[in-house]
Amino acid sequence: MISFTFTPIDLTSLYKEQYSLGWIDKATLRSYVTYGFITKDQFQEISGDSYEAQA
């Protein structure tokens, strides 16, 4: 039987570059936190602001 192991890829540097170029905004980054693509700490690292969920 074939077995696969999933290893998550850290895309923080890619998202940071996209954010600095204006390709994604804070709302997009917040959605990434919601979906579990990045952590709240990574949000802060990328945007420079602390994460606050929007109502």
Secondary structure as UniProt FT lines:
FT   HELIX           12..20
FT   TURN            21..22
FT   HELIX           26..35
FT   HELIX           40..47
//
